[in-house]
Amino acid sequence: MAGTASSVGYADDAYDNALAETMIGLYKMEVVEQPGPWESVTAVEPETPSWVDWSNNRRLLEPIGNIPPAEFETLCDRRQRVAAQVAGLK
């Protein structure tokens, strides 16, 4: 693995921090860099919960049908429950 150390799990396993790094990058771009300059790190902290709520519950994502992630997750859960019921598993 080019002499690098993995930050999560082992080299070449299924654990990857790419999603976390992507979300951190979005947060930095949309909260830390845009409305700034901030007086301190403490001044940014109150913005975090509202950004997380918006990102999960109102942000429309094109790859999942222009719906928020929370709505997509609800739809997936519902489909799985229905499929399990049809299969007689629940």
N, C-alpha and C positions, 0 to 999 in steps of 0.2 A: 504494500500500500504506500509506496513512495516515501517510506520512512516517516509517515505522519502518525500521530496518535489519535485514535477516535475519542470523542468526548462522551459518547454514550455507547454502551455495549462493547462488542468486539469488532475488529476489522472485518468487513464483508458480511456482517450479519444484518438482520432486518431493521435494527434500530438506527434511525437516522435523525439528526436534529435539523434537517432542512426546513421542515414546516415551522418549527420554533424560530429559526433564524429569519424566515420570511415574515412571520408575524411581527417580530421585533423590528425588522426593517420597515415594515409598513407603519408601525407605531412611531418610530423615529421620524419618518418622513411626514406623516399626517398630523402628529401632535407636537413633537419636540421641535421640528424645524419650521413648520408652517406658521403657527400663530406667534412664535417667539419674536424677539429674544426674551427668554425667561430670566428672571432675577436669580433663580437658584433651582436646584433639583427639587427642593421642597415645593416650589411654586408649580412645578409640572405635575406632581403627584395627584392633586385633586382632579385633574383632567383624565386620569387613567380609567376610573370606573365608567365614566360616560362614553369614552371611546370604545371600551370593551363591549359595553351594552349595544352601542351602535353597530359595531363590527359583527356581533353575533345575531342581532335581532332586526336590523334595518338595512344593512348593506346588501345591495342586490349584486349577486354574482352571476355573471353570464354563463360560466361553464355548468352551472346547476339549474339553469332555466330562469335566470333573472329573478331569483327569490333569495331571501336571507338564509344563511346557514341553519339557523334554528328551525325555520320552516321546513327546509329540506330534510333535516334530521327527523322531524316529526313525521313527515311523509314516509321516510324509509322505515321507521319503527312501525307505522300503521301497516305498510305493505308486508312486513315480516310477520306481524301478528295474524293478518288475514291469510297469508300463505300457510302458516302453521295450523290455523283453524281448518282450512281446506284439506290439508294433509292429515287432519285428525290428530295432530300432535298436542293441541291445547283445547 
